[in-house]
Amino acid sequence: MWRAAPNERGRMVRTQAEAVQAQQIREVNIRQRRAEGGSRFNIRYKPAVPGEAITPEAVMRALEQYVDFSSLPGSSSVQDK
C-alpha cells in the first residue's frame, strides 16, 4: 500500500486548507455582490402593458406582495388602492 511521505502529507493538508479558504472567500464575495446588486423584478402583462400600469403607483401596487414600500413618500396611496 502506498503512503505519502511526511512532506507530501503536509503539502496535501496545506492544499486542502487553501482550497477551503478560497471557497470561503468566494462565498463571501458572492454574498457581497448580491447585497450590492439589489433586486430585480419582471412585471409581465398580457397581451400588452396598459397605459395606467406605467406609473410609480401602479408598479408599487404590482410589487406590494414582494416589497415593503411603507417607508416611502406616497406609499399610502398604494395601500388605499
N, C-alpha and C positions, 0 to 999 in steps of 0.2 A: 504494500500500500504506500502511495506517495504522500509525503508530509512536507509541508512548506518549511523552509529554513526560518529561523527566528527573524531575520531581516525581511524575508518575504511576508511573513505573517504580519509584522509591524506595518509594512507597506500596504497590505490588504486592509488592515484595520483603519489606517490613515485615509486610504482611498474611499472606504465606505463612509467614514465620518465626514469627509469633504463632500461626498455626494448628498448625504443627509443635510448638511449645512446649505449646500447650493439649492436643494429643493425647498428648504425653509425660506431662503431669500427670495426664490421665485414666487412662493405663495404670498409673501408679504408684498412684493411688487404688484402682483395681480390684485390683491385687496386694495392697495393704494390707488391703482389705476381705476378700479371700479368706483371707489369713493369719489375720485376727482372727475369721473366721466359723466356723472349724473344719470338720469333715467331717460329712456326714450319710449314713446307711446305711438302706436299707429292707430288712428281713428279711421275706420272704414265706413263708407256709406255706399248703399246700392240703390239705384244704378249710378247716381252722381251725388256730389256734395250739394245739399240745398243751400241757398243763399243765406238763410237765417243761421246756419251752422258755422259761419265764418266770422264769429265774434269771440272775444275772450270769454264772455259769459257762457256761450254755447260750448266752447272747448272745456271750460271748467265743469259744466254740467255733465259732459260726456266722460270726464275723468274722475268725478267726485267719488266714485266707488273705490278708486285706487289711490287718490291723492287727498291729503287734508289741506284744504285751502283756507281754513278758518282764520289764519293769522294775516291773510292778505286783505288790503283795502278792497271793498266791493264784493267780498265773498258772501255777504248776507243775501245778495240777490240770487246767488246760486242756491242757497238753502231755501229761499222763499219759493222758487220755481214759479 
